[in-house]
């Protein structure tokens, strides 16, 4: 998967099985990735994906890239 293939409100799984909900509007228009509970209660994003496909947490690079995400569904748009 590439950055341009991420869908707004798409549900994606990390390799460890955790699911995240993508929402366009991160820094410079990239995607913020929310834990489902944070999404439901309008909490902060856990991760952010940048234009190069890196996934960061609080600005710190993680081991994951967008290519590691697997699309598993769609979330209800609440934001």
N, C-alpha and C positions, 0 to 999 in steps of 0.2 A: 504494500500500500504506500502511496505517496501523499504528501501534504495536500495536493489538489484533489485527492480522492476522499478526503474526510467530509462527512456530511454534518451539517448543523443539526444538533439534537440526536446524532447517531450514538449508539451504545457500542463501545469497543472493549475488548478484553486484552489485558496485558498478558505476557507469557506465563505469569504466575497465577492467572485466573481472575485477578481482580478486574471488575468492570468499571468503566469510566464513561461519562457522558460528555461529548464534545459540544462546545458552543463558540461560534465565531465571535470575535471581539476582543481577543487577547491583545497584548502589546503589538502594535504595528499591524493589527488586523488578523493576527494568527489565531489559533484555537486554544481556548482554555479547556481543561479536562477536569471534570467534577466527579467526586465520589457520588453515588446515587443518593445518599442521605443529604449531602451538602446541596445537591441539585434540588431535591424535594423541598428543603427548608431554606433555600437561597443563601447557603453558606459560601465560603470562599472556595476557589478552585484549588485542587491539590497539585495539578501539573499544568504545564503550558507547552504547546508544540510550536516551534518556530519554522521559518521558511525553509531552512535546511533539513528539516525533519528531526531535529533534536528534541527530546522531551526533557524539560527542566522542572524542578520543584523548588519554589522560592528562589528562582534564578540560578540554582545550582544544577549542573548537568546530572542526569541519571544515566543508568546503563542502557536505557531503552531509546529506541528511535521509532518514528512513525511506522516504519516497515515492520516493527514487532507487533503492532496492533492488529487485532482481528475483529472485523465488524460482526456484531452479534444481534443487532436490532436497532430500534428507534425509540427515543424517549418522547414523552409528551412535552411540548414546548411550553415552559412556564416562565421564562425569564423575560 
